[in-house]
Amino acid sequence: MRAELLQGLLATPAFTSPKYLYDALGSKLFEAITELPEYYPSRTEAAIFEAHATAMAALLPAGATLVDLGAGNCEKAARLFPIFRPQRYVAVDISVEFLRKSLGSLQAQFPALAMLGVGMDFSSSLTLPPQAGTGPRVLFYPGSSIGNFTPDQALTFLRQARAACNGGGLLIGVDLVKPAEVLQPAYDDELGVTAAFNRNLLPHLNQLAGTDFRLSDWQHVAFFNTGKSRIEMHLQALQALRVCWPGGERRFAKGERIHTENSYKWRQADFAALLKTAGFTHIPAWTDERGWFAVFWAQA
């Protein structure tokens, strides 16, 4: 992990994986982001599930294991338990302590449902442990987190997901292309919660890699890259500075950036084609009335 982080910091331009935004505090800050008026994805997706969950449930294999990728506080999946009726719930997240607390609370609400927590970074490899069961699985990947992957990375991930389904399928939320004036505030809110979420990466890097980043040296930058159809988040140096760690250092010029996250926005037909390329079949989708967001079912 340390080697991966330092390799990114020494690159030109510097970058880190968005997975490192989600330490315990980062996970809580992201929860707060989903409550912001500017952040449309969570409430738009929730409305789609509320309107169409019964139709989705009709497509799911009976008695399947529900595998919640990037589970966080587990609330999205928990709202669907009464309709989907999974045989087992497997929550997967990189933030282990946050996940442990979330599952502890959830198990008290649903004592009859078998639950398993898996602390794992599935961005590079999606291999579930034997305790996840051998029957069909419904991989649940809401929240448009697939947008953190480049299109090539997304294809690799979807192929791994198809293999992990054991004959079940994938239920995935995808943020669709829309005007920049809607996108931009969702990642640069007036209250500054997204800025805090992005800047919280720095003390996390200090903890993981032994760097000496100072919060006061960096500001949040977010914009929509029209040519690549993605929101980009960066941290920008407010002055010329040097960041040190045991055995190395990196100098940053004033205005130089660390690229911390992408969030790709898809056209519905293009994402359906990507799912087919990954080997999925029978790919219905549900959208909101504005066509801002889509939830796909992809049969493995």
Residue pairs with C-beta under 8 A, 6 or more apart in sequence:
1 208
2 208
2 209
2 210
4 17
5 16
5 20
5 205
5 208
5 209
6 209
6 245
6 248
8 14
8 15
8 16
8 17
9 16
9 205
9 209
9 211
9 243
9 250
9 258
10 248
10 250
13 256
13 257
13 258
13 259
14 250
14 252
14 256
14 257
14 258
14 259
15 258
15 259
15 260
16 201
16 205
16 258
16 259
16 260
17 123
18 148
18 260
18 261
18 262
19 94
19 121
19 123
20 201
20 204
20 205
20 208
21 30
21 197
21 198
21 200
21 201
21 204
21 260
21 261
22 30
22 93
22 94
22 95
22 98
23 95
23 200
23 204
23 207
24 95
24 97
24 98
25 200
26 95
26 197
26 200
26 201
26 204
27 72
27 73
27 93
27 95
27 98
28 98
29 193
29 196
29 197
29 200
30 72
30 197
31 72
31 73
32 193
33 39
33 189
33 193
33 194
33 197
34 41
34 42
36 186
36 189
36 191
36 193
36 194
38 185
38 186
38 189
38 190
39 186
39 189
40 182
40 186
40 292
40 293
41 143
41 144
41 173
41 175
41 186
41 293
42 143
44 288
44 290
44 292
44 293
45 142
45 143
45 144
45 173
45 293
45 295
46 76
46 79
47 288
48 286
48 287
48 288
48 293
48 294
48 295
49 56
49 76
49 79
49 80
49 142
49 295
51 286
52 286
52 295
53 80
53 83
53 84
54 83
55 286
56 84
56 171
56 286
56 295
56 297
57 83
57 84
57 85
59 169
59 282
59 284
59 297
59 299
60 84
60 138
60 168
60 169
60 171
61 136
61 138
61 167
61 168
61 169
63 87
63 135
63 136
64 86
64 87
64 135
64 136
64 137
64 138
64 168
65 86
65 87
65 88
65 89
65 90
65 132
65 133
65 135
65 136
65 137
65 138
65 168
66 77
66 80
66 81
66 84
66 86
66 88
66 89
66 90
66 137
66 138
66 140
67 90
67 92
67 128
67 132
67 137
67 138
67 139
67 140
67 164
68 74
68 76
68 77
68 89
68 90
68 91
68 92
68 140
69 92
69 122
69 126
69 139
69 140
69 141
69 145
70 92
70 93
70 94
70 122
70 141
70 143
70 145
71 77
71 91
71 92
71 93
71 99
71 102
72 93
72 95
72 98
72 99
72 102
73 98
73 102
74 91
74 99
74 102
74 103
74 106
76 140
76 142
76 143
77 89
77 91
77 140
78 106
78 109
78 110
80 140
81 89
81 110
81 113
84 138
86 113
86 138
87 114
87 133
87 135
88 113
88 114
88 115
88 116
88 132
88 133
89 106
89 110
89 113
89 114
89 115
89 116
90 115
90 116
90 117
90 118
90 128
90 132
90 133
90 137
91 99
91 102
91 103
91 106
91 115
91 116
91 117
91 118
92 118
92 120
92 122
92 128
93 99
93 117
93 118
93 119
93 120
94 119
94 120
94 121
96 117
96 119
99 117
99 119
100 117
103 115
103 117
106 115
107 113
107 115
116 131
116 132
118 128
118 129
118 132
122 157
123 148
123 149
123 157
125 160
126 157
126 160
126 161
126 163
126 164
127 160
127 164
128 137
128 164
134 166
135 166
136 165
136 166
136 167
136 168
137 164
137 165
137 166
137 168
138 165
138 168
138 169
138 170
138 171
139 161
139 164
139 165
139 168
139 169
139 170
139 171
139 172
140 171
141 161
141 170
141 171
141 172
141 173
142 171
142 172
142 173
142 295
143 173
144 173
144 174
144 175
144 263
144 293
145 173
146 154
146 157
146 172
146 173
146 174
146 264
147 174
147 175
147 230
147 231
147 262
147 263
147 264
147 265
147 266
148 261
148 262
148 263
148 264
149 157
149 264
150 262
150 264
151 264
151 274
154 264
154 274
155 274
155 277
155 278
158 170
158 274
158 275
158 278
158 280
158 298
159 278
159 279
161 170
161 278
162 170
162 278
162 279
162 280
162 298
162 300
165 300
166 300
167 300
168 300
169 280
169 297
169 298
169 299
169 300
170 275
170 280
170 296
170 297
170 298
170 300
171 295
171 296
171 297
171 298
172 295
172 296
172 298
173 293
173 294
173 295
174 266
174 268
174 271
174 293
174 294
174 295
174 296
175 263
175 265
175 266
175 292
175 293
176 265
176 266
176 267
176 268
176 287
176 291
176 292
176 293
176 294
177 229
177 265
177 266
177 267
178 265
178 290
178 291
178 292
180 224
180 226
182 292
183 224
183 231
183 265
184 222
184 223
184 224
184 231
186 231
187 194
187 222
187 231
187 233
187 263
188 194
188 195
188 220
188 222
188 223
189 195
192 220
194 220
194 222
194 233
195 219
195 220
198 220
198 222
198 233
198 235
198 260
198 261
199 215
199 218
199 219
199 220
199 235
201 235
201 260
202 213
202 214
202 215
202 218
202 235
203 213
203 215
205 211
205 213
206 212
206 213
209 245
210 245
210 246
211 243
211 244
211 245
212 243
212 244
212 245
213 243
216 238
217 237
217 238
217 239
217 241
218 235
218 236
218 237
218 238
218 258
219 235
219 236
219 238
220 233
220 234
220 235
220 236
221 233
221 234
221 235
221 236
221 257
222 231
222 232
222 233
222 234
223 231
223 232
224 230
224 231
224 232
225 231
225 232
228 264
229 264
229 265
229 266
230 262
230 263
230 264
230 265
231 261
231 262
231 263
231 265
232 259
232 261
232 262
233 259
233 260
233 261
233 262
233 263
234 257
234 258
234 259
234 260
235 257
235 258
235 260
236 255
236 256
236 257
237 252
237 253
237 254
237 255
237 256
237 257
238 254
239 254
240 251
240 252
240 253
240 254
241 251
241 252
242 249
242 250
242 251
242 252
243 249
243 250
243 251
243 252
266 274
268 285
268 287
268 291
268 294
271 294
271 296
272 283
272 285
272 296
275 283
275 296
275 298
276 283
278 298
279 300
280 298
280 299
280 300
281 298
281 299
282 297
282 298
282 299
283 296
283 297
283 298
283 299
284 296
284 297
285 294
285 295
285 296
285 297
286 294
286 295
287 293
287 294
287 295
